[in-house]
């Protein structure tokens, strides 16, 4: 057939609330500081007591085309 069985049964997960809230905060930070990279955005999120990893912030920024 050419298609694996796991591919047939795979279902995408819905976005969790934490991702959506973090995307909103990242968007606000990007508008406020457009030239900051992911590292500075992680630092700014930590200052606002939102714990996030660099990998997660990079992924969210890539998905949002920031």
VEXNU-7894 format. One line per field, with one value per residue: x, y, z of N, C-alpha, C in turn; chain. Coordinates in Angstrom, 3 decimals, padded with zeros to 6 digits. Layout:
<atoms>
nc1 = (X:...)
nc2 = (Y:...)
nc3 = (Z:...)
cac1 = (X:...)
cac2 = (Y:...)
cac3 = (Z:...)
cc1 = (X:...)
cc2 = (Y:...)
cc3 = (Z:...)
kette = (A:...)
</atoms>
This chain:
<atoms>
nc1 = (000.809:001.893:001.401:001.845:000.506:000.300:000.187:-002.328:-004.034:-003.394:-004.176:-004.517:-003.719:-005.735:-005.092:-003.774:-004.939:-002.889:-000.942:-002.286:-002.702:-000.054:000.779:-000.674:000.533:003.152:002.736:001.991:004.402:006.062:005.033:005.630:008.445:009.909:012.385:013.602:014.887:014.169:015.319:015.349:012.619:011.839:013.008:011.542:008.982:009.427:009.818:007.239:006.182:005.555:006.287:008.371:010.001:012.954:012.823:010.085:009.173:010.528:009.299:006.604:006.941:007.805:005.562:003.778:004.834:006.684)
nc2 = (-001.191:001.315:003.203:003.754:002.015:003.415:006.012:006.151:005.979:008.208:011.073:014.544:016.598:018.870:022.368:023.351:025.291:026.679:027.007:028.749:031.012:031.669:032.262:034.594:036.320:036.285:037.523:040.086:040.832:040.789:042.871:044.959:044.745:044.414:043.619:041.820:038.563:035.013:034.326:036.641:037.037:034.811:035.496:037.830:036.706:035.132:037.138:038.002:035.979:033.659:030.527:029.157:027.278:027.608:026.159:025.799:028.454:029.157:027.388:028.264:030.882:030.354:029.043:031.145:032.874:034.885)
nc3 = (000.000:000.815:002.779:006.183:009.042:011.443:010.563:009.478:011.707:013.184:015.084:015.288:018.067:019.910:020.391:023.479:026.284:027.580:025.574:023.846:025.466:025.937:023.356:022.889:024.761:023.742:021.292:022.151:023.398:021.158:019.653:021.340:021.667:018.910:017.831:019.459:020.161:020.543:022.985:024.580:024.694:026.180:028.602:029.204:029.480:031.733:033.606:033.844:035.241:033.768:033.054:030.712:028.167:026.092:023.728:023.395:023.112:020.765:018.975:019.080:018.142:015.567:014.497:014.545:012.768:013.598)
cac1 = (000.000:002.748:001.063:001.976:-000.710:000.249:-000.220:-003.777:-004.744:-002.904:-005.120:-003.870:-004.244:-006.193:-004.179:-004.170:-005.167:-001.604:-000.319:-003.011:-002.389:001.343:000.844:-001.166:001.582:004.267:002.323:002.098:005.828:006.637:004.610:006.356:009.880:009.927:013.705:014.110:014.819:013.448:015.914:014.837:011.198:011.755:013.329:010.393:007.900:009.764:009.575:005.799:005.908:005.087:007.423:008.389:011.336:013.376:012.315:008.655:009.029:010.958:008.256:005.446:007.269:007.852:004.193:003.072:005.616:007.240)
cac2 = (000.000:002.481:004.061:002.986:001.886:004.482:007.233:006.082:006.161:009.406:012.177:015.720:017.088:020.255:023.239:023.515:026.676:027.296:027.435:029.907:032.154:032.016:032.894:035.960:037.065:036.445:038.519:041.377:041.129:041.054:044.217:045.884:044.611:043.632:043.161:040.818:037.177:034.098:034.313:037.808:036.818:033.871:036.285:038.704:035.851:034.741:038.309:038.058:034.712:032.614:029.634:028.586:026.897:028.239:025.359:026.072:029.809:029.106:026.699:029.140:031.990:029.822:028.790:032.417:033.654:036.093)
cac3 = (000.000:000.852:003.911:007.417:009.837:012.439:009.868:009.275:012.971:013.861:015.233:015.837:019.335:019.919:021.121:024.874:026.698:027.915:024.324:023.318:026.326:025.711:022.041:023.043:025.445:022.805:020.304:022.825:023.550:019.840:019.271:022.209:021.372:017.667:017.427:020.399:019.729:021.432:024.319:025.313:024.942:027.309:029.795:029.489:029.974:033.101:034.447:034.062:035.937:032.864:032.881:029.382:027.730:024.841:022.607:023.251:022.575:019.355:018.206:018.975:017.255:014.200:014.078:014.382:011.795:014.219)
cc1 = (000.855:002.453:001.136:000.673:-000.829:-000.174:-001.741:-004.546:-004.349:-003.983:-004.380:-004.537:-004.728:-005.201:-004.681:-004.256:-003.854:-000.889:-000.977:-002.708:-000.956:001.529:000.365:-000.106:002.779:003.954:002.435:003.560:006.464:006.253:005.395:007.853:010.061:011.294:014.320:013.949:014.108:014.014:015.404:013.351:010.996:012.019:012.155:009.208:008.160:009.554:008.085:005.277:005.188:006.298:007.327:009.826:011.666:012.846:010.846:008.419:009.443:009.895:007.044:005.721:007.312:006.452:003.431:003.762:006.119:008.700)
cc2 = (001.259:003.437:003.225:003.008:003.021:005.806:007.279:006.405:007.441:010.481:013.346:016.131:018.516:021.089:023.427:025.006:027.389:027.792:028.699:031.155:032.619:032.682:034.343:036.833:037.304:037.507:039.925:041.783:041.474:042.452:045.260:045.908:043.802:043.069:042.159:039.423:036.322:034.108:035.470:037.640:035.822:034.618:037.178:037.896:035.428:035.909:038.464:036.767:033.692:031.743:028.971:028.267:027.574:027.474:025.659:027.452:029.844:028.464:027.594:030.322:031.548:029.579:030.073:033.336:034.969:036.157)
cc3 = (000.000:002.001:005.176:008.216:010.856:011.805:009.695:010.554:013.714:013.893:015.863:017.137:019.165:020.721:022.538:025.213:026.998:026.658:023.788:024.139:026.113:024.348:022.115:023.703:024.520:021.759:020.895:022.992:022.217:019.357:020.068:021.892:020.088:017.289:018.396:019.818:020.766:022.836:025.167:025.618:026.083:028.615:030.183:030.019:031.408:034.065:034.756:034.690:035.048:032.560:031.519:029.007:026.405:023.632:022.333:022.633:021.112:018.483:018.005:018.055:015.805:013.668:013.797:013.380:012.391:013.941)
kette = (A:A:A:A:A:A:A:A:A:A:A:A:A:A:A:A:A:A:A:A:A:A:A:A:A:A:A:A:A:A:A:A:A:A:A:A:A:A:A:A:A:A:A:A:A:A:A:A:A:A:A:A:A:A:A:A:A:A:A:A:A:A:A:A:A:A)
</atoms>
